[in-house]
Amino acid sequence: MAGPAADRELSTRFGVATEADDEALRRLLRENPMRGAIRLSFEREPNYFRGTQLAGGADETIVACADERLVCMGRCVQRECWVNGAAQRVGYLGELRLAAAARGRFSILRDGYRFFHSRQRHAPPVLHFTSIAADNTLARRLLERGARGLPRYGCLAELDTVLVAVPRRPRAGKLRVARATCEDIPDLLRVLNASRHQLAAVWTTARLHALAGHGLPLERFLVVRDGGEMTACGALWDQREFRQTVIRRYSRPLAIARPVVNLASRIFGTARLPATGSVLAHAFLSPLGFVRGAEDLLPDFIGAFCPCAAQLGAEFLTLALPTTDHRLPVLRRRFSTRTWRSRLYRVDWPEEPALTLDDDAVFFPDVALL
């Protein structure tokens, strides 16, 4: 573990994760699922670092070790995003995990944030943000209350991550789509960067090409044209080779209802509840972009991807939309869906001036990059 900073009182060392920490990082993610009605662990098998640097992002994972055992971790990925209509460097904070053996040791969190912040002082992003499951009340209470020594967490918006059940016999829809080629890159960039929603990724040629290193070559993009002009584009990104969502436990009501729900799934083709311990068989609809006025193509575009998803062995197609998005009710009427709600927070340190954000902006980060 590189660059440790000693905490004599607790014998805790903080540093930046290296390959030597790989096994311990994966174990901490595996053993500490996110709380909620469905407990999920977000894992990174078979190597933690295979899922870093997505689309040109710069990842850094801070770790805390006590008695030579990793007890806490937190990741920051910096990338260029749209903020107030301009391309700015932003930091996303994720994978905050505290081992069960260290629960109640608030000083580990406090000192971990202090260590992380000290590394950001010379060239900090214009904004840090994070997301927390809406039903993870324990984490929300801890971080929202403004405990002394922690940064401020201010709620920005809510997102609905929608899992669209892929039909067992998907049909090609009416929407005419074509596979992208290298000649389409200028149009892909124009469409992907068209909306400039708050916290959406800024796409460049290099970042598009970088996706191939994480299982998303350019030919996996589908495009829609109207009179020769590209109006929509997107790709089906299966990340299960390096990042997995594992079902760890259902709440008692869901566990009781699961056999009935899954019976209905076989009869009516609706979304099922996977077995505990299984990897969620899903693929992200990402990157995804529409020109202004073409946003309502989304349901038909999703339908066009369903045959591709079935070929990948994906049971669900995953995307996230703001909870106020007018297309959500349409998706729920047309498809069998499951929804996981989360809250977006800005993370500010009290001693630093907070960036002012446009009041009427739509917050729309790409969930596949978080």
C-alpha positions in Angstrom: 0.0 0.0 0.0 1.6 3.2 -1.2 2.0 6.5 0.7 0.7 5.5 4.2 -0.1 8.1 6.8 0.0 6.8 10.4 -2.7 7.2 12.9 -1.0 6.3 16.2 -4.1 6.2 18.4 -5.9 3.7 16.3 -2.8 2.1 14.6 -4.6 2.8 11.3 -2.7 3.5 8.1 -4.2 5.3 5.1 -2.8 5.1 1.6 -3.6 4.6 -2.1 -4.5 1.1 -3.2 -2.1 -0.9 -5.4 -2.2 -4.3 -7.0 -1.0 -5.8 -3.7 -4.4 -4.8 -2.2 -6.4 -6.5 -4.9 -7.6 -9.5 -3.0 -8.4 -7.5 0.1 -10.4 -4.9 -1.9 -12.5 -7.6 -3.6 -13.2 -9.3 -0.3 -14.3 -6.0 1.3 -16.7 -5.4 -1.6 -18.0 -9.0 -1.4 -18.6 -9.0 2.3 -20.2 -5.6 2.7 -23.4 -5.4 0.5 -25.4 -2.3 0.2 -28.4 -2.1 2.6 -32.0 -2.0 1.3 -35.0 -4.1 0.4 -32.6 -6.0 -1.9 -29.1 -6.3 -0.5 -26.6 -6.0 -3.4 -22.9 -6.3 -3.4 -21.1 -4.5 -6.2 -18.1 -6.6 -6.9 -15.0 -6.5 -9.2 -14.0 -10.0 -10.0 -11.5 -11.4 -11.0 -9.3 -8.3 -10.5 -10.3 -5.1 -8.9 -8.2 -2.9 -11.2 -9.6 -4.4 -14.5 -12.7 -2.2 -14.0 -10.8 1.1 -13.4 -10.0 3.9 -15.9 -13.3 3.5 -17.8 -13.5 5.7 -20.8 -10.4 7.7 -19.8 -11.4 8.2 -16.2 -8.7 8.6 -13.6 -9.3 6.3 -10.6 -7.8 6.4 -7.1 -8.9 4.2 -4.3 -8.1 5.1 -0.7 -7.6 2.3 1.8 -7.3 2.1 5.6 -5.5 -0.7 7.3 -5.6 -1.7 10.9 -3.4 -4.5 12.3 -2.4 -5.2 8.7 -6.0 -5.9 7.6 -7.9 -3.7 5.2 -10.9 -2.2 7.1 -12.1 0.6 4.9 -12.0 1.8 1.3 -13.4 4.5 -0.9 -12.8 5.3 -4.6 -12.7 8.6 -6.5 -12.8 8.6 -10.3 -12.1 11.9 -12.0 -13.4 12.6 -15.5 -14.5 15.5 -17.6 -18.2 16.1 -17.3 -20.7 18.8 -18.2 -21.2 21.4 -15.4 -23.3 24.4 -16.1 -22.9 23.8 -19.8 -19.1 23.7 -19.8 -16.6 20.8 -19.7 -15.2 20.5 -16.2 -13.2 18.0 -14.2 -15.4 16.3 -11.7 -14.8 13.7 -9.0 -17.2 10.8 -8.3 -16.9 9.3 -4.9 -18.0 5.6 -4.7 -17.4 2.2 -3.1 -17.2 3.6 0.5 -17.1 0.4 2.5 -16.3 -0.2 6.2 -15.5 -3.7 7.4 -17.8 -5.2 10.1 -14.9 -5.4 12.5 -14.4 -1.6 12.3 -18.1 -0.6 12.7 -18.5 2.2 15.2 -15.0 3.5 14.7 -16.1 6.8 13.3 -12.5 8.1 13.4 -11.6 5.8 10.4 -14.1 7.6 8.2 -13.1 11.0 9.5 -9.4 10.5 9.0 -9.9 8.7 5.7 -11.8 11.7 4.3 -9.0 14.0 5.7 -6.4 11.9 4.0 -8.3 11.9 0.7 -8.9 15.6 0.8 -5.2 16.3 1.5 -4.4 14.6 -1.8 -6.9 16.8 -3.7 -5.7 20.2 -2.5 -3.2 21.0 -5.3 -5.5 20.3 -8.3 -9.0 19.6 -7.0 -12.0 19.0 -9.3 -14.6 21.7 -9.5 -17.1 19.4 -7.9 -17.3 16.1 -6.1 -20.5 14.1 -6.1 -21.8 10.6 -5.1 -24.9 8.5 -5.1 -26.6 6.6 -2.3 -29.5 4.2 -2.5 -32.7 5.9 -1.4 -33.6 3.0 0.9 -30.0 2.9 2.5 -31.2 4.9 5.5 -28.2 4.0 7.6 -25.7 5.5 5.2 -27.9 8.5 4.4 -28.4 9.3 8.1 -24.6 9.2 8.7 -23.6 11.3 5.8 -26.6 13.8 5.7 -26.3 14.8 9.3 -23.1 16.7 8.8 -21.0 15.0 11.4 -18.0 17.0 12.5 -14.9 16.2 10.4 -16.9 14.9 7.4 -17.6 16.9 4.3 -21.1 18.2 3.6 -23.5 16.1 1.6 -26.1 18.1 -0.2 -28.9 16.4 -2.1 -29.0 17.3 -5.8 -31.6 15.1 -7.4 -32.9 11.5 -7.5 -32.3 8.9 -10.2 -34.3 5.8 -11.1 -32.1 3.0 -12.4 -34.5 0.9 -14.5 -34.0 -2.7 -15.2 -35.9 -3.6 -18.4 -36.7 -7.3 -18.6 -35.5 -8.7 -22.0 -38.3 -10.8 -23.6 -37.5 -14.5 -24.0 -38.2 -14.1 -27.8 -37.4 -10.5 -28.6 -38.4 -9.2 -32.0 -36.8 -6.5 -34.1 -38.9 -3.4 -33.6 -40.1 -0.8 -36.1 -37.3 1.6 -35.5 -34.7 1.4 -38.2 -31.2 1.2 -36.7 -27.7 0.6 -38.1 -24.4 -0.4 -36.6 -21.8 2.4 -36.2 -18.6 2.6 -38.2 -15.4 4.7 -37.8 -16.9 7.2 -40.2 -19.7 7.8 -37.8 -17.4 9.1 -34.9 -18.0 12.8 -35.5 -21.8 12.3 -35.5 -21.6 10.0 -32.4 -19.7 12.7 -30.5 -22.2 15.4 -31.6 -25.2 13.3 -30.4 -23.6 12.0 -27.2 -22.6 15.6 -26.2 -25.8 17.2 -27.4 -27.7 17.5 -24.1 -24.9 18.7 -21.8 -26.9 17.6 -18.8 -25.3 18.2 -15.4 -22.6 15.6 -14.6 -23.0 13.8 -17.9 -19.7 12.6 -19.4 -17.9 14.6 -22.0 -17.1 12.3 -25.0 -14.1 12.6 -27.2 -12.7 10.3 -30.0 -10.1 8.9 -27.6 -12.7 8.1 -24.9 -14.9 6.3 -27.4 -11.9 4.2 -28.6 -10.9 3.5 -25.0 -14.2 1.6 -24.5 -12.9 -1.3 -26.6 -10.5 -2.1 -23.8 -13.4 -2.7 -21.5 -15.5 -4.9 -23.8 -17.3 -2.2 -25.9 -15.9 -1.9 -29.4 -17.4 0.8 -31.7 -19.3 -1.7 -33.8 -21.5 -2.4 -30.8 -23.1 1.0 -31.1 -26.4 1.3 -32.9 -27.5 4.6 -34.5 -30.8 6.1 -35.7 -30.9 8.5 -38.7 -33.6 10.8 -39.9 -33.1 11.9 -43.5 -29.4 11.0 -43.2 -28.8 12.9 -40.0 -28.0 10.9 -36.9 -30.6 11.6 -34.2 -29.8 8.9 -31.6 -27.1 6.5 -30.7 -26.3 4.0 -28.0 -24.5 0.8 -27.1 -25.2 -2.3 -25.1 -22.3 -2.5 -22.5 -22.0 -5.9 -20.7 -19.6 -5.2 -17.8 -19.9 -8.6 -16.1 -16.4 -9.6 -17.1 -14.9 -7.0 -14.7 -17.8 -5.7 -12.6 -20.7 -7.6 -11.1 -23.9 -6.9 -9.2 -24.6 -9.8 -6.9 -28.0 -10.5 -5.2 -27.1 -11.1 -1.5 -30.4 -11.0 0.3 -34.0 -10.0 0.0 -36.1 -8.4 2.7 -38.6 -10.9 4.3 -41.6 -9.6 2.3 -39.7 -9.9 -1.0 -38.3 -13.4 -0.1 -41.9 -14.6 0.7 -43.2 -13.1 -2.6 -40.3 -14.3 -4.8 -41.8 -17.7 -5.8 -45.0 -16.1 -6.9 -43.2 -13.3 -8.7 -41.1 -15.8 -10.6 -44.0 -18.0 -11.4 -45.7 -15.0 -12.9 -42.5 -14.3 -14.8 -42.6 -17.7 -16.5 -46.2 -17.2 -17.5 -46.4 -13.6 -18.5 -42.7 -12.9 -19.4 -42.4 -10.2 -16.6 -39.2 -9.4 -14.7 -38.1 -12.2 -12.3 -36.3 -11.9 -8.9 -32.9 -13.7 -9.4 -31.7 -16.2 -6.8 -29.6 -15.0 -3.9 -25.9 -15.4 -4.6 -26.3 -15.0 -8.3 -24.8 -12.3 -10.5 -27.4 -10.0 -12.0 -27.5 -10.9 -15.8 -27.7 -7.4 -17.1 -26.1 -5.0 -19.6 -26.1 -1.2 -19.6 -27.6 0.8 -22.3 -24.6 3.1 -22.4 -23.3 5.4 -23.7 -26.7 6.8 -24.9 -27.5 10.1 -26.6 -30.3 11.9 -28.4 -30.5 15.2 -30.2 -33.0 17.7 -29.0 -36.5 16.6 -30.0 -35.6 12.9 -30.5 -35.7 11.9 -26.8 -39.1 10.2 -27.1 -37.4 7.5 -29.4 -36.1 5.9 -26.2 -38.7 3.1 -25.8 -38.4 2.1 -29.5 -34.6 2.3 -29.1 -34.7 0.0 -26.1 -36.8 -2.5 -28.1 -34.1 -2.4 -30.9 -31.5 -3.5 -28.4 -33.4 -6.4 -26.9 -32.3 -9.0 -29.6 -28.7 -7.9 -28.9 -29.2 -8.3 -25.2 -30.7 -11.8 -25.6 -27.6 -12.8 -27.7 -25.4 -11.7 -24.8 -27.3 -13.7 -22.3 -28.5 -10.6 -20.5 -31.9 -10.9 -18.8 -32.1 -7.2 -18.1 -31.2 -4.0 -19.9 -30.1 -1.3 -17.5 -30.3 2.5 -17.8 -30.9 5.4 -15.4 -33.1 8.4 -15.8 -34.0 11.4 -13.5 -37.1 10.5 -11.4 -38.9 13.4 -13.0 -38.2 12.2 -16.6 -41.5 12.0 -18.6 -40.3 8.8 -20.3 -40.3 6.7 -17.2 -44.1 6.0 -17.1 -43.9 5.1 -20.8 -41.2 2.6 -20.2 -43.1 1.0 -17.3 -46.2 0.7 -19.4 -44.4 -0.8 -22.4 -41.9 -3.1 -20.6 -41.7 -5.3 -17.6 -39.3 -3.3 -15.3 -37.7 -3.2 -11.9 -36.6 0.2 -10.5 -33.8 1.0 -8.0 -33.9 4.6 -6.8 -30.9 6.5 -5.6 -30.0 10.0 -4.6 -27.3 12.2 -6.0 -25.3 14.3 -3.6 -22.7 17.0 -4.0 -19.8 16.6 -1.5 -18.2 19.9 -0.3 -15.6 20.6 2.3 -16.7 23.4 4.7 -13.4 25.4 4.4 -13.7 25.7 0.6 -16.1 27.8 -1.5 -18.9 25.7 -3.0 -19.5 25.9 -6.8 -22.9 27.4 -7.7 -24.9 25.2 -9.9 -27.7 26.2 -12.3 -31.0 26.0 -10.6 -33.0 24.6 -13.5 -30.4 22.0 -14.6 -31.1 18.3 -15.1 -28.7 16.0 -13.3 -28.0 13.0 -15.5 -24.7 11.1 -14.9 -24.0 8.0 -16.9 -24.7 5.1 -14.4 -22.4 2.8 -16.3 -19.4 5.0 -15.4 -20.2 5.4 -11.7 
